[in-house]
Amino acid sequence: MSSAQPAPTYYVIFATVAVLVLKAVNEEVTEPYMDEPFHVPQVQAYCEGDYWAWDPKITTPPGLYVVSLILKKIFMLKCNLSMLRLTPLLALLALPIVLTPLVAYHKRERPPPSLATPLLEAVILASFPVGWFFGFLYYTEVPSLVAVISTVVLALEGKHWLAASIGLVSCTFRQNNIVWVLYAYALSQVLYLRFRRGLPNEKPPSKLHDPLALEAAPADLIQSVLSAPRVLSDVLANFVPYALVLAAFGAFVVWNGGIVLGDKANHVPALHVPQLYYFVGFATGFGWPALVSGSGGIPALGRDVYARMFGNRRYLRPTSILRSAESNHPAETQPSPA
């Protein structure tokens, strides 16, 4: 089967395995696990009508609890641990569906006509181990991910008011999703400016200087900044709904006294450089099949990496400057203890 064709069989298998895994988790993990001891009592208080109760150790907004309350009202579910874990499971089942139009967009293909037939790539992406793991615990991760991806897809489709609305919902799962809301807007506008065409017999529209990253030089950054004012008026109108979300987020930060909700003392935002190394190692560990399966295999990959780092003066000069700076300022050594 071509990856571009609908894959209902794969999705049925995905959904069946997910349901069976949740059943096994509920049978084996009968007590709240990891952060569930904080989330479960909080939503159970809401289920009892105590909407003013709040555990100060919780650092995320109550969007997850609101979704569980809605499901409780619609399907008459109980607020015990097993039923509450249905909320992230339903989000996990929705993940291939919301991923499908995003995958189809980047492949320049039409998405399947039915929501029940997500693309095979979307099913595979939804099986990513980190997302899969949290799909069976009462956590915000998977519902938040579904909301963020929906925001990006709707923004790419030009449905900016709806995208901003879903983006606002995503911020009720995790407040730092405001970054992804603004990313959705920026991505949609960069692609709009890149691919838009003028009408016949009319002056061509202004362009944003937007070279490919692998072909860009430092001077291209300056040209991009200088070209931005020419296209600013073309993208400001679409920013209005996102500006309202940004204003709401700003009001929250002022009211809350910071981004972190709840346990601020143990959740201080800070630059964490080792996180970049964790990400590179993690991405390489899971992405090596794609890296080595390109044309030419591992030898071609090695030559490509070498060429990008040392293959011409543009890459070699910054490297030489950095190495020269390091040699001129050697690290200080600590004296040996007496």
GISULTA-V735691 format. One line per field, one symbol per residue. psi: psi as a letter, one per 20 degrees, with the letter a starting at -180 (. if undefined). burial: + if it has 24 or more other C-alpha atoms within 12 Angstrom, else -. A space follows every 10 residues. Layout:
psi->???
burial->???
//
This chain:
psi->pqiiqqmhgh hggggghggh ghggghhhni qpqdihiggg hghhghhjjn iiqpoiipjq rkgghgghhg hghgjlqrkr gghhihghgh hhhighghhg hgghghilqp qqhphimqqg hhgghijpgg gggiijqmri gghggggghh ggghghijmh ghghghhggh iigphjihgh ghggggghhg hghhiqqrqq kqpqqqqpom rqhiiqrhhh gghgghighh ighiihhiig hhhgghghgh hggghikrhp pdmhhjmppq pnghhhhggg gghghhjhhh gijrpibggh gghggghhhj irhhhhghgh gghghhhimq pqqpqqq.
burial->---+-+++-+ +--++--++- ++--++---- -+---+-+++ ++++-++--- ---++--+++ +++++++++- -+------++ ++++++++++ ++++++++++ +++++----- ++---+++++ +++++++--- ++-+++++++ ++++++++++ ++++++-+++ ++++++++++ ++++++++-+ ++++++++++ +++------- ------++++ ---------- ---------- +---+--++- +++-++--+- --------++ +--------- ---------- ---------- ---------- ---------- ---------- ---------- --------
//
